[in-house]
């Protein structure tokens, strides 16, 4: 698929109403409804586009879009709809991380941001991103997420050194377990044990705060 065709298809995507989205999440997570899962992935594809847009002049732009879509799918799989966190905020870091990992592998990580480049709008000169559904979170949702991130970072600082390194590598820098294992000079299986223990500790430290979100 060409990028122009992809953009044309995105213009047909309709925003989900909050009630409809919650119904889809319940069907997807609680009933394993694959149709609901596909609908959620399709409806959030504009979020992938917005992260890929700065690299639209890169020759392999559709490869970047594909990587971002993988990140979106991973986010759908990991998302907990009962927590009250906006999915767009939860997903954007994984989507961006996938794209940047791809660009690093391709040696293109220093590509300049082309967000303001001319000549890629519609016939009226409007930027393409302005023509797509707005998946941005509200100010209140952003404030809640910033507070959650702050508390998670505080919790990470209190972890044992290796557990902290594993969680930062895998979740903040989107590194693969093998990469983290090589850096720490341990086996991948040990990385997963450290990951599990670290997550358990962080959850314990965040228990009171997370109760507010439920």
Residue, then its C-alpha position, 0 to 999 in steps of 0.5 A: x500500500x502506498x502512503x497516499x492510499x493509507x492516508x486516504x483510508x485514514x480519512x474514512x476512520x470514524x471516532x468512537x463515542x466514549x460509550x461505544x469504546x467502553x463496550x468494545x474494550x469490555x467485549x475485547x478484554x472480558x469476552x475475547x471478541x476479536x471483532x471488537x479488537x479489530x475495531x479498536x485497532x482500526x479506530x486508533x490507526x490515526x494515532x499511528x499516522x500522527x507519530x509517523x507524520x514527521x518521517x513522511x519523506x523517508x523512503x520506507x515510511x510504510x515500514x515505519x507505519x507498520x512498526x507503529x501499528x505493531x506497537x498499537x497492537x501491543x498496546x491493545x493487548x497490554x491495556x487495562x480498560x478498568x484503570x481509567x487511563x486514556x488509551x491514546x496516552x497509554x499507547x503513544x509511547x509504545x507506538x513511538x518506541x517501535x518507530x524509533x527502534x526501527x529508525x535506529x536499526x536502519x541508521x535513520x534516527x537523526x532524520x530531521x522532523x518534517x512536521x512543518x514541511x510544505x507541500x504535503x497538505x490537501x488542496x486547501x493547504x491544510x496539514x494532513x493531521x488536521x483532517x484526521x480524527x483527534x485522539x488527544x486526551x483531555x487536560x484532566x486525563x493528561x494531568x492524571x497521566x503525568x501524576x502517574x508517570x511521576x509516581x512510577x519514576x519515584x517507585x523505580x528509583x527505589x528499586x534494586x539496581x538491576x530491577x530498575x535497569x530492566x524496567x527502564x530498558x524494557x518500558x521507558x526505552x522499549x528495548x528487547x529483553x535480549x538487549x537488556x540481558x546483554x547490557x547487564x550480562x545476564x540471561x534473558x530468563x533472568x531478565x524476565x525474573x527481574x522484570x516480574x519482581x520489579x513490577x510486583x514491587x512497583x505495584x506494591x508502592x503504587x497500590x494506594x494511588x492506583x486505588x484512586x483510579x479504580 
